[in-house]
Amino acid sequence: MLSYATLSWRTPLPPEGSAMTPRPLADEIAIAISYDATTQAVMMATPQDLTDFARGFTLTEGIAALDDIREIEVAEVPDGIDLRMWLAPEAGARLAARRRRMVGPVGCGLCGIDSLAEAMRPMAPVTTDLRLTPAEVGQAIAGLRDHQPLHDATRAVHASGFWHPAQGMVAVREDVGRHNALDKLAGAVASGDVAGAVLMTSRVSVDLVQKVAALGAPVLIAVSAPTAQAVELAMRLNITVIGLARGEGYHVFSHPQRVGEQMPG
């Protein structure tokens, strides 16, 4: 995180007028994700919690199971950072075969995917269950607000949190990209009990639902609304999507049976 002097002012202006004051800004650098010495994707991301990022991306993009990661190296290179991973032989062979099927360039967002069929890849429905009361939904939302130091300093990043009814807020990860924040969170919590709720400070898109399904969490709570296609996918994948979760209100868009009593939105 860097600080820059900016010319700032408020309305009405203070007696002395405007002034040069320091303002912290979030970092955004190029981060490559590589497997067995071959780059899979490059994203602009915040350079923190990078081991979590590597693990989470591997899981949520369907590259390999976490147990298939043999080694992770965070290497600084002239133009950014390279997250270098080495996979177990069988997992490496599957990824190599997937690469051979690719005919287009690797893009960000749906990284390493070149076909509509692969973008909407078949996924198993979430089998983990959870039932939340309205009070617990509120506790989860409040917990996310209280664990965003980078956002509080810069107002320029997204956050993703994991809340468990027996443990409270287990982890929060921040990044300039919402997908990156969720990947970092997945890498941090995937090895534990995932019978909880994922929280996002963003809208809910199809790819976020896919990542939550890959993690195996049954509930996704977001401060903004989902897209229609995200709700349709969440219905198929047995994920409860709670959106527009602000203050004391929210809307339940899919599988409302997990919420004890719906509050007026």
PEVENHU-V854128 format. One record per backbone hydrogen bond with DSSP energy under -1.0 kcal/mol. CO is the residue of the C=O (numbers start at 0). NH is the residue of the N-H. Records with the same first field share a line. If there is no record, write none. Layout:
# PEVENHU-V854128
CO->NH + NH
This chain:
# PEVENHU-V854128
1->24
3->22
5->20
7->18
13->16
18->7
20->5
22->3
24->1
28->44
29->80
30->42
31->82
32->39 + 40
33->84
34->37
37->34
40->32
42->30
44->28
45->47
48->52
49->53
50->54
51->55
52->56
53->57
54->58
55->59
56->60
57->62 + 63
58->61
64->67
65->68
67->87
70->85
72->83
74->81
76->79
79->76
80->31
81->74
82->33
83->72
84->35
85->69 + 70
87->91
88->92
89->93
90->94
91->95
92->96
93->97
94->98
95->99
96->100
98->101
109->112
114->118
115->119
117->120
131->259
132->136
133->137
134->138
135->139
136->140
137->141
138->142
139->143
140->144
141->145
143->146
147->151
148->152
149->153
150->154
157->174
158->200
159->172
160->198
161->169 + 170
162->196
163->167
167->163
170->161
172->159
174->157
176->180
177->181
178->182
179->183
180->184
181->185
182->186
183->187
184->188
185->189
188->191
193->195
196->162
197->220
198->160
199->222
201->223
203->226
204->208
205->209
206->210
207->211
208->212
209->213
210->214
211->215 + 216
217->239
218->197
219->241
220->199
221->244
223->243
224->203
226->230
227->231
228->232
229->233
230->234
231->235
232->236
233->238
236->125
239->219
240->252
241->221
242->250
243->245
245->248
248->245
250->242
254->257
255->258
257->131
